Amino acid sequence: MEAREALLARVSAAVGTEVRDPATGEVIGHVALGGPGDITKAVDRAAAAQPGWAALPVASRVTYLTRCADAVEAHAEELAYASAGSPARR
């Protein structure tokens, strides 16, 4: 199983909660709930990954970050609504 698929499997198996459209009550998503232990694990994993990231050539890091920026830009409207606590327009 690829790392991304393994991560998605862990997240979908995690304890979570539904996200509802406040206007309609419709379930529009699910989010996993985490606690202090999850934060500690995330910080530890990020610290462990940092040397590998730093060792990548600058051009490779630029490529990765550009793809991230492109994904954010492609979903800017959805992200804006989500960060405001509103459902995305349909």
Rosetta blueprint (number, residue, H / E / L):
1 M L
2 E L
3 A H
4 R H
5 E H
6 A H
7 L H
8 L H
9 A H
10 R H
11 V H
12 S H
13 A H
14 A L
15 V L
16 G E
17 T E
18 E E
19 V E
20 R E
21 D L
22 P L
23 A L
24 T L
25 G L
26 E L
27 V E
28 I E
29 G E
30 H E
31 V E
32 A E
33 L L
34 G L
35 G L
36 P H
37 G H
38 D H
39 I H
40 T H
41 K H
42 A H
43 V H
44 D H
45 R H
46 A H
47 A H
48 A H
49 A H
50 Q H
51 P H
52 G H
53 W H
54 A H
55 A H
56 L L
57 P L
58 V H
59 A H
60 S H
61 R H
62 V H
63 T H
64 Y H
65 L H
66 T H
67 R H
68 C H
69 A H
70 D H
71 A H
72 V H
73 E H
74 A H
75 H L
76 A H
77 E H
78 E H
79 L H
80 A H
81 Y H
82 A H
83 S H
84 A L
85 G L
86 S L
87 P L
88 A L
89 R L
90 R L
